[in-house]
Amino acid sequence: QVQLVESGGGLVQPGGSLRLSCVASGLTFSSYAMSWYRQAPGKERELVAGSSNYGDSTTYEDSVKGRFTISRDNAKNTVYLQMNSLKPEDTAVYYCNAKFFVYRYWGQGTQVTVSS
């Protein structure tokens, strides 16, 4: 049974930082591309950042470039999202996603709220 468990969300002031973690189990982690998505109230889920299976290729949504960094530790079956210079518009539920060909799995999400 595949499980993706996110952690690290919370309430942070504008300009602050958070690091999200997603621990995967039940799959061959190094075979999967890993991504972070987010969904704000009333909006569609959007891709925030993605990493190839060995982390040698990454992609970012334009609004987070230079502020967010995705990384992974295949030995720990974990993908991270370091979020710096957070803005109120970054407020959303953040989801971890694992993808390998037709196989796709989601975590339960972790809330990030940026507010003073």
N, C-alpha and C positions, 0 to 999 in steps of 0.2 A: 504494500500500500504506500503510495507516494504521499509525502507530507512536506509542505513548505510552511515554515513558521517564522513570521516576521516579528521583530522587536525593535525598540529604540525610539518609537514615536513619543510625542508629548507636546506640551505647551512651551513655546519659546518666544522671546521678544524679537521684533524685527532687527535684523543684523546678526542674530545669533546663529548657532550651529547645532546640528544633530547628526548622529550617525545611525542609520538603519542597518539592521542585520537580517538576513534570511538564511535559516538553516534548513537544508534539504535532507530527506531520508527516503529510502525505498527506490532510489534510482541511481544510475551511474552518473554521478554529478559532472564529471569531466567530459561527458558526451553532450551535455546540454548547453545551449545558449541561454544566458540568464538576463532577465530584464527587470526593471522597475517601472511600474505604471502608477498613475494616480487618478483619482476621481474626486472632483469637487462637487458639492451639492448642486444639482440641476444641470450638471455638465456630463459630457461623455468621458469615459475612461480614455486616458491618453498615455502614450509612451513617453517616459521621462529619460531613461538611459538604458542602454543595452550593452552586453558584453558577449563576445564570442566564447566558445567553450574553454579556451585556454587563456582568455583575457587579452589576447594580442590585438584585438580589434574592438573598439568601443564606439558608441554613437550616443548623441545627446539631443534632446529637444532644444530648439534655439533659445528659449527663455532661461534655460538653466546652464547653458554653456559658460564655462569659467567659474561657476559657483558650485556645481555638483560634480562628484567624481564617483564612478562605479568601479569596484574592484572585486576580486574573488580570490578565495583560498581553496583550491581544489582538495587539499589535504584535510580541510575541515568541513567540506561540503557547504561552504558558506559564501554568500555574496553580500557585499556591503554597498551602501549609498551614503557617502559623506556629503552633507549639505551645509554649505557655508553661505553667509550673507543672505539669510532667509528673508523673504518678503511675505506680507500678508496674502498675496496671491498664490503662494506656495501651499496654502492651507488646503488639505485634502486627505483622503484615505489613500495610503500608499500600499501597493500590492506588488508582491514578488511573483515573477513568472518564469517557468522553465519550459524550454521548447527544444524538441528533437524530432525532426521530420514532422509527422502528423501527430506526435504526442505533445500535449500541452497541459501544463498544470499551473494552478493558482494557489497562492496563500490566502489567508483569511483577511489580511489587511491590517495596517496599523495607522492610527490617526495622528496626523501632524497638524498642529494649530499654531499659526504665527500671529501673535497679537500682543499689543502693549496693555 
